[in-house]
Amino acid sequence: MNKNRQEAVKKAAQAHQINMQRNLQRRLEAAQAKGDEALIRQLEAEAKYIG
């Protein structure tokens, strides 16, 4: 794999990680607004898993 391709793959992986974290944060805020404790615990566990 050439250097440009490796850099593109790295940037895509970083963007994906950021998007997953943002999505998880929105879901967690929605669960908190609803007061859904079970979902909050599940999302917090997911957050620990994805880092």
Phi and psi restraints in degrees (value plus and minus 20) as a CYANA .aco file:
   2 ASN   PHI     -99.4   -59.4
   2 ASN   PSI     148.0   188.0
   3 LYS   PHI     -82.4   -42.4
   3 LYS   PSI     -60.2   -20.2
   4 ASN   PHI     -83.2   -43.2
   4 ASN   PSI     -61.1   -21.1
   5 ARG   PHI     -85.5   -45.5
   5 ARG   PSI     -62.1   -22.1
   6 GLN   PHI     -82.2   -42.2
   6 GLN   PSI     -61.5   -21.5
   7 GLU   PHI     -85.6   -45.6
   7 GLU   PSI     -60.1   -20.1
   8 ALA   PHI     -84.1   -44.1
   8 ALA   PSI     -61.4   -21.4
   9 VAL   PHI     -84.4   -44.4
   9 VAL   PSI     -62.3   -22.3
  10 LYS   PHI     -82.2   -42.2
  10 LYS   PSI     -64.6   -24.6
  11 LYS   PHI     -85.2   -45.2
  11 LYS   PSI     -58.9   -18.9
  12 ALA   PHI     -85.0   -45.0
  12 ALA   PSI     -60.8   -20.8
  13 ALA   PHI     -84.4   -44.4
  13 ALA   PSI     -60.5   -20.5
  14 GLN   PHI     -85.4   -45.4
  14 GLN   PSI     -62.1   -22.1
  15 ALA   PHI     -83.4   -43.4
  15 ALA   PSI     -60.4   -20.4
  16 HIS   PHI     -82.5   -42.5
  16 HIS   PSI     -64.2   -24.2
  17 GLN   PHI     -81.1   -41.1
  17 GLN   PSI     -64.9   -24.9
  18 ILE   PHI     -82.1   -42.1
  18 ILE   PSI     -63.9   -23.9
  19 ASN   PHI     -83.3   -43.3
  19 ASN   PSI     -60.8   -20.8
  20 MET   PHI     -83.2   -43.2
  20 MET   PSI     -61.4   -21.4
  21 GLN   PHI     -85.7   -45.7
  21 GLN   PSI     -62.0   -22.0
  22 ARG   PHI     -84.3   -44.3
  22 ARG   PSI     -63.8   -23.8
  23 ASN   PHI     -82.4   -42.4
  23 ASN   PSI     -64.3   -24.3
  24 LEU   PHI     -81.6   -41.6
  24 LEU   PSI     -60.8   -20.8
  25 GLN   PHI     -82.8   -42.8
  25 GLN   PSI     -62.4   -22.4
  26 ARG   PHI     -82.7   -42.7
  26 ARG   PSI     -62.3   -22.3
  27 ARG   PHI     -84.7   -44.7
  27 ARG   PSI     -59.8   -19.8
  28 LEU   PHI     -85.3   -45.3
  28 LEU   PSI     -62.4   -22.4
  29 GLU   PHI     -83.0   -43.0
  29 GLU   PSI     -59.4   -19.4
  30 ALA   PHI     -86.1   -46.1
  30 ALA   PSI     -62.0   -22.0
  31 ALA   PHI     -84.4   -44.4
  31 ALA   PSI     -59.4   -19.4
  32 GLN   PHI     -85.8   -45.8
  32 GLN   PSI     -59.4   -19.4
  33 ALA   PHI     -84.1   -44.1
  33 ALA   PSI     -55.3   -15.3
  34 LYS   PHI    -100.9   -60.9
  34 LYS   PSI     -37.1     2.9
  35 GLY   PHI      56.3    96.3
  35 GLY   PSI       5.9    45.9
  36 ASP   PHI    -105.5   -65.5
  36 ASP   PSI      70.3   110.3
  37 GLU   PHI     -83.5   -43.5
  37 GLU   PSI     -58.2   -18.2
  38 ALA   PHI     -83.6   -43.6
  38 ALA   PSI     -63.5   -23.5
  39 LEU   PHI     -88.1   -48.1
  39 LEU   PSI     -57.6   -17.6
  40 ILE   PHI     -80.1   -40.1
  40 ILE   PSI     -66.4   -26.4
  41 ARG   PHI     -82.3   -42.3
  41 ARG   PSI     -61.3   -21.3
  42 GLN   PHI     -83.3   -43.3
  42 GLN   PSI     -64.2   -24.2
  43 LEU   PHI     -88.4   -48.4
  43 LEU   PSI     -55.3   -15.3
  44 GLU   PHI     -85.4   -45.4
  44 GLU   PSI     -57.8   -17.8
  45 ALA   PHI     -85.9   -45.9
  45 ALA   PSI     -59.8   -19.8
  46 GLU   PHI     -83.2   -43.2
  46 GLU   PSI     -60.1   -20.1
  47 ALA   PHI     -81.9   -41.9
  47 ALA   PSI     -60.6   -20.6
  48 LYS   PHI     -85.4   -45.4
  48 LYS   PSI     -58.0   -18.0
  49 TYR   PHI     -86.4   -46.4
  49 TYR   PSI     -64.7   -24.7
  50 ILE   PHI    -104.0   -64.0
  50 ILE   PSI     -32.6     7.4
